[in-house]
Amino acid sequence: MKTPLSWLRGYVDIPETPDVLAELLPMLGLGVESVDGAGDDAVFDFEIASNRPDLLSLIGLAREMAAWRRRDVRLPEDRLDEHDPAASTLTSVQITDAALCARYVAHVISGVTVGPSPAWLTARLEAAGVRPINNIVDATNYVMLEWGQPQHAFDLDTLTEHRIVVRPARAGEQLVTLDGVTRDLDAQTLVIADARRAVALAGIMGGAATEIGPGTRRVLLEAASFAPASVRRTSRRLGLRTEASARFERGLDPESAARAARRCAQLIAELAGGRVHRGGVDAYPRPVSRPTITLRLPRLRRVLGMTVPVGDAEAILTRLGVELHREGDLLRATPPIGRRDLEREEDLIEEVVRHYGYERIPETLPVEALHQGRRASRLDTEASARDALIRAGLTEAFTISLVSPRLLERLGLDEGDPWRDPVPLRNPLTSDHTHLRPCLLPGLLEAVRVNVSHRREAVHFFDIGRVFARRRGGSGGVDERHALALALRGRWITGDWRHDGGDRDVTFFHLRGVLETLFAELRTGPLVIRPARRAWLHPSRSGDVVFRDEVIGAAGELHPDVAARFDLPGRTVVAEMTLTGVLEHAVTQPRFSGFPRFPAVRRDVAVVAAEALPHADVESAIREIAGTLLESVELFDVYAGPPLAQGQRNLAYTLIFRAHDRTLAGEEVDGVIRKIHEALPERLPVTIRL
Amino acid sequence: MADEIDRLVEETMTALRSVDTPEELETVRRGALGRRGTLAGLMAKLPRMPADKRAAFGARLNGARAAIEEALNGRAAELSARVAVSRVEAERVDVTLPGLRAPVGRRHILRRTLDEVERIFMGLGFEVVEGPEVETEEFNFERLNMPADHPARDTQDTFYLNDDLLLRTQSTAVDTRVMLERRPPMRIVTSGRCYRRDTVDATHMPVFHQVDGFMVGERITFADLKGVLATFAREMFGPQTRTRFQPSYFPFTEPSAELAVTFEGRWLELGGCGMFHPRVLEMGGIDPERYTAFAFGLGVDRPAMVRYGIPDIRLFWENDLRLLGQF
């Protein structure tokens, strides 16, 4: 709201300088966007909250200033001269739906001479950012700025049958608005019509056919109250926002219309000559009553946590135009016309404290039973998972939860992969953020790409975040799950200058090691990865991640084609899985399990088998055959090469045996080892190396 | 004879001085003390000695043997010490070579901020909860006193999935869910992602973070709100931090305020707050006559930018390790 300070000073004394005002007014909730000019020429641009249409007026602003400094407001005098014949003999107003138009006040002024406005008026309008047109239109704009009530002037003699009908537009109806644009109307559009056709968009803009021109002699002046939702919808649909629509959208008080219309009719008569016809026409099907609100002083104290002297509360509310009378601890309040936002006690409490000063409220801490703060357990477990991954050496990435099919396509997903069916946004803003992400990996690979493009070769990322999928069953619902993704590439150790350091880049087994660490830290039970193929993974270096007999994700080396689509040269190892179930089964409050009381016996077992035979099969067979005395199996060496045949490998295991109730005898363990030597080759195509 | 013994001892001592290896030492030992050595030859003469000199001669021989053995052992110890020194010498490494560094994991800078905020509120007795990011009109707007066509909805341009589902525009939506599930008193804080249809630029992203909290009780006041947020601000930004509460408008609080704090000589906008509107409490099944409640919603991303000197909000989402590695 552009507000010339000199104009505002016409309604209330404001001795403060513009600089002081700019600093202090925000403490009232009046945001100052900018101040142009200095001294008397200063023009404030106020930022007005959406519930305060009254502050889109000089009088509304004057009341704020008055309450703030306990000064008095000077309202313009009503000295309207009315003449016969009565307006009701010259025009009529019909409202078809009172829900869309609560009130329509029309005045008729005849014998006007259209011409330019006097300089003092055009200066004020221009300072307020409104372009002067002619004395009639300028009067309506002037009063809109003064009282906050938009008005419109029609050339009465252009209105068919000289009458007004407020109705929804008819299908196919058109209107050329004042800006010269032909508007297609629909049944959702509320229009002002004459007997035949639409002549204005209600609350937004007038029509070209009925506008005030040099030859206009008789004016029909409109001051109405339109439903905010209707104005808002039409204004958005047409992309047409005006000073009028901005006010109507915030919900104007129907009670404001008559007063502003009288003021405007008087001003037109003063500026353009002519006579205002008696009475006007006031179509007001269901007059609204002004509420009486009770402010309980103890409640004021209870909400604020401090006492505002009752004299201050009364002075503030009165200056805001509230009519008050006090009954002991109660203030009975009737808000002024134009303050529909004051509906209940809390609204009055806010008015009092706003003008009393937020800064005068003390800072206290709640009087409540001592209470230990904590985190919901799922959040706690998720934090443990993040912590485990960070301790394992990974860095957390934050990736956007909105994706595009274009990004997902880079994964080269199979037909029927659920990731190919992400949840779309109905109103996306940009082409790269059109869907909710079904998985984390593409965003994470983008993060890897950014770093690789900066020649950062070693990247070890993880991301724990929400992913989204359509709920099964076609209900239109959306499931949110928590997922984990990893992406690792480049060196694991930084600064390795050793000549014989071997293959220093991370491999699938680094990735797997991180996941094993995670599962061990969460104490969820062992990680299982089963050989399996995914379109986005290297066909022979990939597997399913299985948790409690359910496939929860996949891990492996990124498929070379996918890597190429993300501009990632060399190898990148990745994993993505649902974390929800894993977190549910995590144990975050472990107990000490004691040290073993009896010594262990250690034996090694080595087998030769085809390379295609998974280690996991050998290990689980050993476990089954060995039985309960076996405490652990650890693979300590894998060898392929001479003297073994091509395609064969040697797997060497260390087995630890222990009994919980006695010291194991060597012979007993030797018996178990013999059993393994005999039974293992029967179960699996392996030979024992002795 | 006695001269022969002295000569043996003397020659052995001389030989030992030039011994440099265990092998040479063994040669000397064998020459002096071995079965066919000098001492053995002298011992062989003992039986033929006159009986009266035999005892004295024997004693001298034993003395010579002891002296030689002691010298041999001493030299042996010297030699092995020298070997150990040279072996250790051969193991020398260049300690000026660079170290091998295992990767050090890090939290994302926004996580660090969120964790810090949550920690402070937990210290003030708040319980940290979470809620869905895909919300309904009801919980994101209606239960926060923003019915359809409410003008305040304009300021929160919303991503919709369908007529009812949307991406939450504020984490305050979680408050409305918690109120339905629990009974007062409540002291709740939640943090997470929110979404608005904002064009991406240096200070806007369509996805951003908020921390939202509220407290319901029989004696909760606006003064408590100021006290809790001022305490938070001092913990977060340092003990000298000042807070500023300016009147504002939110449909779900009355009175409402904007919170700003001093940081490096400027006011830093943190978010909005106020006393929950009685209608919001009523919709949450809480009697607004008996209970009062304060609520606050704080930005995370933009305050973090200012606090850590990050010039562009997009840097949070690029995950450039040159940035993440600095925190």
Interface residues (C-beta under 8 A of the other chain):
Chain A: P26 M27 L28 G29 A49 S50 N51 R52 P228 A229 R232 R233 E249 R250 G251 R302 V303 L304 G305 M306 R344 E346 D347 I349 E350 V353 R354 Y358 E359 I361 P362 E363 T364 L365 P366 V367 E368 A369 L370 H371 Q372 G373 R374 R375 A376 R378 L379 A383 R386 L389 I390 R391 A392 G393 L394 T395 E396 A397 F398 T399 I400 S401 L402 V423 P424 L425 R426 N427 P428 L429 T430 H433 L436 A447 V450 N451 H454 R456 A458 V459 H460 F461 R466 F468 G476 G477 V478 E480 W492 I493 T494 G495 D496 W497 R498
Chain B: L97 P98 G99 L100 R101 A102 P103 V104 G105 R106 R107 H108 L110 R111 D115 E118 F121 M122 G123 L124 G125 F126 E127 V128 V129 E130 P132 E133 V134 A148 D149 P151 A152 D154 T155 F159 Y160 L161 N162 L165 L167 P185 R187 R193 Y195 R197 D198 T199 V200 M205 P206 V207 M215 G217 R219 I220 T221 F222 A223 D224 K226 G227 V228 A230 T231 R244 F245 Q246 P247 S248 Y249 P251 E254 P255 S256 A257 M275 H277 P278 T292 F316 W317 E318 N319 D320 L321 R322 L324 G325
